[in-house]
Amino acid sequence: MNVSAAVTETPVNNTPFVLEGIVRLRCLQVTYNRTRMIVAPYILYTRNESLYTDAQIISREGMLPREPKIATFKVDGLKEVSVLDRAFEIGEMFDPELDKYAGTTLMKVEPEA
């Protein structure tokens, strides 16, 4: 009898990496939907009992984006996450007062004093 072994991927808790990026204003290197990216995480919040981060995309597969963009990432969907020694500035397009963040924000970037 030939039984193939199922390879299971152990889930990794990426929340500490996202929090460190937000608090220290440091970019994250991530893989999301099989795409390598460098992102600047602005906020960590909950939606439907899951954790999400909104982050500015700094590069996608080594290429700069055509225009600045903030994207939403489900934290559980982030793979190969690491905090880079690359600081970022909070973009003007980030609005922490959006309705989707009301009552759900766990951590957000704060301007450096």
C-alpha positions as CSV (number, residue, x, y, z in Angstrom):
1,M,0.0,0.0,0.0
2,N,1.4,3.4,-1.0
3,V,0.5,6.1,1.4
4,S,1.6,9.6,0.6
5,A,2.5,11.7,3.5
6,A,0.6,15.0,3.8
7,V,2.9,17.9,4.5
8,T,1.3,20.4,6.8
9,E,2.5,23.9,7.4
10,T,2.7,24.9,11.0
11,P,0.9,28.3,11.4
12,V,3.2,31.1,12.5
13,N,2.0,34.0,14.6
14,N,3.0,37.1,12.6
15,T,1.3,39.5,14.9
16,P,4.5,40.4,16.9
17,F,6.3,41.3,13.6
18,V,3.5,43.5,12.5
19,L,3.4,45.2,15.9
20,E,7.1,45.8,15.9
21,G,6.9,47.3,12.4
22,I,4.1,49.7,13.6
23,V,5.7,50.7,16.8
24,R,9.3,51.1,15.5
25,L,8.2,52.5,12.1
26,R,10.1,49.7,10.3
27,C,9.2,48.1,7.0
28,L,8.3,44.4,6.8
29,Q,9.4,41.9,4.2
30,V,6.5,39.5,3.5
31,T,5.1,37.1,1.1
32,Y,1.3,37.5,0.5
33,N,-0.5,35.4,-2.1
34,R,2.8,34.1,-3.3
35,T,4.1,37.7,-4.0
36,R,7.2,39.0,-2.3
37,M,6.7,42.5,-1.0
38,I,8.2,45.2,1.3
39,V,5.4,47.0,3.1
40,A,5.1,49.8,5.7
41,P,2.5,48.7,8.3
42,Y,0.4,51.6,9.5
43,I,-2.4,49.9,11.6
44,L,-3.4,46.6,13.1
45,Y,-7.2,46.0,13.6
46,T,-9.8,43.4,13.7
47,R,-12.6,42.5,11.3
48,N,-14.8,39.5,11.6
49,E,-12.7,38.2,14.4
50,S,-9.6,38.2,12.3
51,L,-6.5,40.4,12.4
52,Y,-5.7,42.7,9.5
53,T,-3.1,45.3,8.8
54,D,-3.3,48.2,6.4
55,A,0.2,48.9,4.9
56,Q,1.7,51.0,2.2
57,I,3.4,48.8,-0.5
58,I,7.0,49.9,-0.8
59,S,7.9,47.3,-3.4
60,R,6.3,44.3,-5.0
61,E,8.7,41.5,-6.4
62,G,11.5,44.1,-6.3
63,M,9.6,46.7,-8.3
64,L,8.4,50.1,-7.1
65,P,4.7,50.7,-7.4
66,R,3.5,53.1,-10.0
67,E,1.7,55.2,-7.4
68,P,1.6,55.1,-3.6
69,K,-1.0,52.6,-2.4
70,I,-2.3,51.3,1.0
71,A,-3.4,47.7,0.9
72,T,-5.2,45.5,3.4
73,F,-3.5,42.3,4.4
74,K,-5.0,39.5,6.5
75,V,-2.3,38.8,9.1
76,D,-2.8,35.1,8.9
77,G,-2.1,35.3,5.2
78,L,1.3,36.8,5.6
79,K,4.2,34.4,5.1
80,E,8.0,34.6,5.5
81,V,7.6,37.8,7.6
82,S,10.6,39.7,8.8
83,V,11.2,43.2,10.2
84,L,13.7,45.1,8.2
85,D,16.1,47.7,9.4
86,R,14.5,50.2,7.0
87,A,12.5,53.1,8.5
88,F,9.4,54.6,6.9
89,E,7.6,57.8,7.2
90,I,3.8,57.9,7.7
91,G,2.2,58.6,4.3
92,E,-0.3,61.4,4.0
93,M,-2.8,59.0,2.5
94,F,-3.1,57.1,5.8
95,D,-6.3,58.2,7.7
96,P,-6.6,56.5,11.1
97,E,-10.0,58.0,11.5
98,L,-11.7,55.9,8.8
99,D,-14.9,54.2,9.8
100,K,-13.5,50.7,9.3
101,Y,-11.0,51.3,12.2
102,A,-13.6,52.7,14.7
103,G,-13.6,50.4,17.8
104,T,-11.4,47.8,16.1
105,T,-7.9,49.3,16.2
106,L,-5.3,47.4,18.3
107,M,-2.2,49.5,17.3
108,K,-1.5,52.3,14.9
109,V,1.6,54.3,13.9
110,E,2.2,57.5,15.8
111,P,4.4,60.4,14.5
112,E,7.8,60.5,16.1
113,A,8.1,63.3,18.6
